[in-house]
Amino acid sequence: MVGISELSKTVSKKTSTTQKQARNVIKTFLDNVVSEANRGSKINLAGFGIFERKTQQARKARNPQTRKIIDVPSKKKFVFRASSKVKYK
């Protein structure tokens, strides 16, 4: 798995900036994507994909230990749909 540190190393080399500057840009970008999604916006990055919040409806499920039916409340999920250019072929 690649983390922000590894990404910032690559970005800093390709953009001739420091790792700290690259890390700050990456973190700011990610913070903005999450905050826009939380406000209900879809974030469309052409050629990459779409980030958004979706509400998963309440449902019934079974507790695997007790085998009882339980109610699972609705919840908001953070969703990413990859562009066809990114998807595996």
Order of alpha helices (4+ residues) and beta strands (2+ residues): alpha-alpha-beta-beta-beta-beta-beta
